[in-house]
């Protein structure tokens, strides 16, 4: 008798179903592992900055004996914005080594814009899966540490390390309270020595499809106490 028996067909369907479930479970585990890594990194970095910010010897004293609190810059988002935790950056640096040339201190070097574009797309995907987005009017504290993406010694993208000060419960974002991560403060995606205009950006998620770019969506905020 030619053809497969009903038993063989059912067994094949069973194996296909199991294979699909296994792939879905593996993907779920990968996403959960990324989120847990991001959470642990946030706790570690947040603790580090809390310890460094509280330094009784770092503030000068006035004539009256009162300590003067140092002021630092802040930012306020004016549109939907991704915040990129250090763990997300480390994940992409570790798992996508073909998407950049090397990292030297606070600089990541690329061969060309397309290589940078591929690298950045993975950052957006990882941040999406980890739920790190900020709604408009989110207040951010500048932690005075930057990261520059370069091509031929030329700055194409710059990030600033910040601490999220505003809860996202009523702003439409998904980032956990007090997240520490990078936000984009400068971009020149077409490499023409001109800062990209905010009007060039019509949807950050489309960077994955090659349509739009991530551009600055934050304004300078007031000076705030470094506490």
BELTA-V761891 format. One record per helix or strand of 3 or more residues. SS is the DSSP state (A for helix, B for strand). FROM is the first residue (numbers start at 0). LEN is the number of residues. If there is no record, write none. Layout:
# BELTA-V761891
<<SS/FROM/LEN> <SS/FROM/LEN>>
This chain:
# BELTA-V761891
<<A/5/48> <B/73/4> <A/85/10> <A/96/3> <B/101/3> <B/106/4> <A/112/17> <B/138/13> <B/153/11> <B/179/8> <A/197/3> <A/203/4> <B/217/3>>
